[in-house]
């Protein structure tokens, strides 16, 4: 069991890393840590702004070694009996559960995510492997009637090597989300985590190997997107790519993969509308609005960052949300009582603060978020990447916050009059990842849910997802689905097999006997 360091600092992050990787942090290849020989990458504590560790990029040479390992691993894993694969994945799930606290502490110490969040995410990752273990031995083809004397059937076969590019905001969660299903389908997986937050992904792969995954079946390519990432997503030895991240980077990855003939699943950004009608339970809706955008410090693709409230209750509702936002506890991520942590990376911190300023310049009125709580000032935490939960009102369609994904604890509110207006506003961006409606009218709830263009939509709730339910977006939010039973179709190809049930005649008259 991992002990919780006293407070977030460079020393505590280093302590968590040393406990997990006594030999140092590096890529995970063939069941072992392998140090790279490329550019030195420095890791920084989000909570304090201190540098706490560094590691070497493996470069394109390292990517080649990782893929060579994965190709061998894919052959072994595909040849493994499906029932044995299922048993191994159940063992992975159990091992993750046994090490859940260790994973949670490592994730919190190295990313700045509150421990209360990372504990939940570690449990979810164990659940993911358990869920897909149940599907590993149930990938079935079909028998298809055709004219003539034929027995025709299909098989589901894996792609071989799946490369999963995962983001910095939820490295452990997305590593599990994007590896469990392709593994269940018989593929080898290479996860390329963000260079800002690689530690928990490497530890997850170690634990999976410890639980029985063969060498080469689950590798981790730590490093830079421009070197190891680019090499992985453009190599013809890769069968499929999955990407979670920004629209701009996702498009580059998709183009690179397509030029090499590799299909891709993309889960990109969002600018989700949270719609509140006057007949809603306003207390429940206010709690939901808080959870929609301030949990995870807003660093979530499904964050409800646009709050559209019917005009008759708009002022009252904004006041309720502001009162709740003021009560949220910002503080040391390793304190179990902390509810909102820092922005994980320095570049994203700069983006968030600049977009708040843009929202104010474009006419938004600041309701909350002007100052950090006194608990952070005058301490080592004051130098971290902190943004207080921020609510701007009067964020109209002309405001840059209407269409720009902030990816931080920032919500823009505005009033609407009619149901049609609310739907038009919700659909007024190129994104289509998520959304929600709060109302006491069941007919309206279903109509709005059907009308808003989003891959996930909640009624009188927000931000619940589960590995058993399909997840993905429309438009700029990506394509393909990354969860649910149907995701196994993403990670397998269909092979048709034709067997004659009667001897065929001569193919040409001249060959007749």
N, C-alpha and C positions, 0 to 999 in steps of 0.2 A: 504494500500500500504506500502511496505517495503522501508525505506529510505536506500540509499547507504552509508555505512560507508566511512569515509574520506580516509582510506587506509587499506590495508590488514595487519592484525596483530592478535595476540591472542585475543586482546580485541574486534576487529571487528567480529571475528568468534564467540566469546562468545555472543556478542550483537545479532547476527543473530540467534543463537541457542535459546537465552532467549526469543526473539520475537516469535519464532515458538513454543517453548515448555517451557512455564513458570514453569511447574511442573517438568521439567527435561527430558532428553532424555532416552527413553527405548523402549521396544518392543511395537507394536501396536496390541492389542488383543481385539476382541469384541467391537471395536470402542473407545478404551481408551488406554492411555499410561500405561504400566505396567513395573515397575522397576524390574530388575533381581537381583538374590542373589548370582551370581557366581563371577568369576574373574573380577577384575577391568580392564577396557580397556581405554587407554589414547588416545585422538585424538590430532594430531599435525598439525600445519599450514604448508602447503607445501611452502608457500611464504617466511616464516620467520624462520621456524624450531622450533617455540615455541609450547609448549603444551598449549591447550586452553580449554579442557573439558575432562571429563571421564564419563563412564557409566558402568553398570555391565552386564556381560554375563548372559543370562537367563539359560544356561546349559540345560541338557537333560530334567530336570523337566519342564523348561519353554517351551521347544519344545513340550512336551506332552500336555501342556495346550493350546498351539497354535494350534496343530492338532485337539484337542477336539473341539475347537471353529470352526476350518475350516470345520470339518465334519458336524457340525450342520449348518454352513453357506451354505455349498454345497447343503444340502438337501433343504433348503429354496430357494436358488437361482435357482436350477434346476426346482423347482416346480413353479417358477414365469413365468407368460406368456411371451413368447418371445418378444412380442411387448412392454410389460412393461420393460423388460430388456433393450431393445433398447432405450427406452425413458430415462431410468436412466443413461445409458452410454452417451447419448447425454448431459444430465445434468452434468455428470462428466467432459466431454470435455469443456463445458461452464465455469464450476467452475475453472478448471485449467487455462483457458484463463484469467479469472478475476484475478487470483492470479499469473499470469505468472512472473511479476516483482519480487514479493516476492520469488518465487521459484528460479528465476535466481540469485538473490542476495544471498540467502541461499546456493545455489550450489557453487557459486564463492567463498564466504567467507570460506566455510568449505572444499573445495577441491583444491583451487588455480587455477581453470580453469578461463580463461579470461571471463569477463562479456559479451563481444560481442559474445562469444560462448554459454554461458549458456542461454542467452536470446533466441537464436535460438533454443536451445534444449527444452526449456520450451514450445515454440510455437509448436514444433514437437510433444511433448507428448500430447498436446491438440488435435492435428490433428489425432494422433493414436487412441484415444478414439472415436473421431468423425467418423473415417473411419470404425472401427469395430462395432460401434453402428449400422451402416448401414447394417451390415451382420447378426446381432443378430437375426433378424426375417426372415432370408432367408436360414436357415439351413434345407434343404429339403432332404427327402429320395427319393427312386425310386420304381416304380412298375415293377416287373420282371416277364415276361412270363415264365412258366414252364409247363412240360407235366402234363396232368391230370386236375382234377377239383379243381384248387387252385387259390386263389387270394394271391399273394406273394408280400410283399413290405418291404422296409428297412426304418429304422429311424436312425437319428444321435443322439447319447446320450453322455453326458459329462462323463469324467473320474471320476469326483468328486472333489478331491483336487489336484491341481497342485502346485508343489513347484518350484519356480524360483530362481536359484542362480545367482546373478548378480555381476559384477566386480566393481573395484574402479575407473576405468578411466572415466566412464560416468554413474554414478549411477542413476540420474534422467531419462536420456534417456532410459537406458536399463530396468529400472523398468517399464516404460510405454510400451516399446517394448514387454516385456515378460509377461505383465499382461492383456493388453487390449484384445488380441485375446482369451485367455482362458476364460476370463470373458464373452465375447460375446457368447462363445460356451456353457455357462451355468455352468462353473466350479467355485469353490472357489479357490482363489490364496493365497499362502503364499510366499512372497518375502523375501529372505535372502540376504541382501546387504553385501558388504564387510564391515568388522569391521572397516576399515579405513575411510569409507565415508557413514555412514548410514542415515544422517540427512534428505536429500531431499526425500528419499524413504518413511520415516515415515511421513513426511509432505504430500506427495502425497496421501498416504493411508488415512490420516485424511481428506483431501479435498474430496476424493472419497466417504468416509462415510458421510461427510457433504452434498454431492450432492445427497445422497439417496441410496447408496449401503447398504444392510442390514448388521447387525453385523455378523462378522465371515466370510464374503465373501472376504475381502481383509485384510489380516493380514500381519504384518512385523516382522520377527524374526531377530532382531539385535543380533550380537554376533559372536563368533568364529566358524570357519569352523570345527574344531576338536570336538566341543561339540554340539552346536545347529544345525550346518550344517550337521554333520554326523548323528545326530538323525533324522533329517527331511528326508534325502535321503535314509534311510534304513527302514522306517516304513511302514508296509503293508497298513496302512490307506491312504497312498499317492497313487494317481492314475497314475501320470506322473511327471517326473522331467525335467526341462529345465535348462541348465547350459551354462553360458557365462564366458570364462576365459581361463587359460593356458591349454596346452595339458596334462601336468602331472596331474594337479588337476582334469581336466575333465575325464581322464581315471579312476582315483580313484573313482570319483562320479559315473561314469557309472557302474563300477564293484560293488560298494556298492548297487546301485539301482537294478542292475540285480540280485544280490543274494537274494534280497527281492521280486523279480518278478515285478519290476517297470521299464517300458520303459523310455528312456531318449532321449531328443533332445540336441545335443551338438553343440555349436558354439565356436570354439577354435581359435587358433592363425593363423598367416599368415606370409609369407615372400614374399610379392607380387612383381612381376616384372613390371616395367614401361618401355616399349620398345619404343625407339624413332628412326625412320628412317630418312635418309637424306632428303627425300622429304616432311617432315612434316613442318608445320608452326612452326618454332623454338621458336618464342616468345610465342605463345600460349602453346606450349609444355613445355617451361621453367616455365611459370606460373603454369601449371598443375603439374609439378614435385615438385614445392614449396608447393602447396596445398596438394599434395599426402602424404607428409611426415612431414611437419612442422606445419600444422594446428593441434591443440590439443596437441602441443609439441610431436607429433609422438606417442602419447599414444592411438593408434587406431589399431584394429586387421587388418584393410584393408590398412594400411599405405604402400605406394609405396616405400619400403625401399631398393629395388634393382633398380638402374637406368642403363639400358642397352641402349647404344647409338651407332648408326652405325659409323664406324671408321672415315669416311670422314668428319663428323661434330662433332666428339666426343670432341675434345679440345675446339672448339668454344662453344658447348652447355654447357659443364661443366663451362666455364667462365660465361655464361649467368645465370646459376643457382646460382653460387657463388655470383654474383653481386646482385641478388635478395635476397638471404639469408642474406646478410650483411645489407639490408635495413629493415628487419623485426624488429618490435618494441617489445622488451622484457620489462616487467615492472610490476607494481602493477596489480594483476588480477582484482581488483575492479575499475581500470581506464578503462573507455570504449574504450580508444584508444589503449590499450595493445592488441597485436596480438598473442604473444606466452607466455605462463605461465610456471610455474615450473613443475618438475616431482612430481606427487601427493604424493607418499610414499617414505620414506627414504630407505627401502630395494630396491625399483625399481631404485632409484637414484644411489645406489651402483652398481646395475646390469648394468645400462646404461654406467656409466663411465668405468667399467671394460671391457665391450664389445668394447668400443671405443679403449681402450688400446690394446685389443686383435687384433682388425682390423689393428692397426698400426704395431704391432709386426709381423703380417702375410703379411706385404708388402703394405698395403694401404698408400696412401699419403694424409695427411691432407690438404684440400683446404680451409675450413672454420671451425670455432668453437673453435679456440684456446683460446679465452678469452671472458669473459662476458662483455657486454657493460658497459660503465662508469656510466650509470644511475643506475645500481644495486650496484656498489661498494661503500663502505663508508656509506651505509644505512642499515636499519634493514633487508632489503630484501637480503642482501649479505649472510645471514646465511641460506637462503632457499635452496631448492633442484633444483638449476638452472643448465641447460645444454644449451649452446648456439647452435643454428642450425648448425649441423655438417655435412660436406660433405667430404667423403674420396674417392679419385680416385684410380684406379688400384686395385679394390677389385675383385680378380680373384676367380674362383671356389675353389681354395685351401685355401682361406681366411675364417676364422670362421664367418665373417659377411655375407658370402654368404648364409648360412643356419640357422644362429641363429637369432631368433626374438629378436630385441633390445627393442622395445616398448618405444622408445624415439625419439627425433628429430635428427635422424642419418640416412644418406643415403649413400650407397656404390655404386659408379659408375664404369663402365667398358665398353670397346669397344667390338663390334662384327662386323663381316663382312657380313654374309649372313642371309637371313630370316630363313633358317633352323637352323643356329647356335643360333639365338635369341630365337626361340621356344624351342630348347633343353635346353638352359640356364634357360628359364622361368620355364620349367618343371623339373628342376634339384634339387628340394627339395621335401620333403614329404608333404609339405603344398599344399593347393589348394583353397585358399579363394577368392583371387581377382587378378586383373592385368589390364593392359591397353596397348594400342598401339597408337602411333601417326604417321600418314602417310597421304599422299595425294592420295594414290592409294586405291580406294574403294575395289577392289578385294583382295588385300593384307590384308586390314583391316579385312575383314570378314574371310579370311583364318586363320589369326593369332588368331582371337577371337575364332574360332572353335577349333584350335589346342592346345591352352593353357588350361591346366587342372585347372579350377577355377570356383567357383560357381557364381562369379560376374565378368564381364569383361567390360571395357569401351573402346570406340573408340573415339580418339581425345578429351578425357575428363578424369576426375578422381574424385572418391570419392563421387559421388552423389548416395544416396540411398533414398528409399521412402517406407513407410509401405505397399503400394499397390503392391510392387514387391517382389518376393521371394528372400530371403537372406539366405545363408548358404554356407558350404564348402565341398570340397572333401578331402579324405585322412586324414592327421593329423589335418586338419582344421575343422573336425567334420562331423556330419551327421544330416539329417533332415533340415527343413526350418522353419525360425522363423517369416516370414512375408508373405504378399500376401494373396489372397483368399484361397489358398491351405493350409495355416497353420491351418485353421479350421478343416481340416482332422486330423492334429496332435493332436488336443485337443478334438476330439470326437471319439467315437467308433461306428461302424455300427452294428445295431441289425436287424436281419431278422425275419419277422413275416409271418407265414403261416396260411391262413384261408381257410377251405374247402368250396367250392361252391356247392357241392352235398354231401349227406350223404355217408360216407365211408362204404364199405362192411365189413363183418366180417374179422378180422385179421387172423384167423385160420379156416380151414374147420370145425373143431369140434364145433366151436361157431356159425355155420350157423343155421338159424331158418327155 
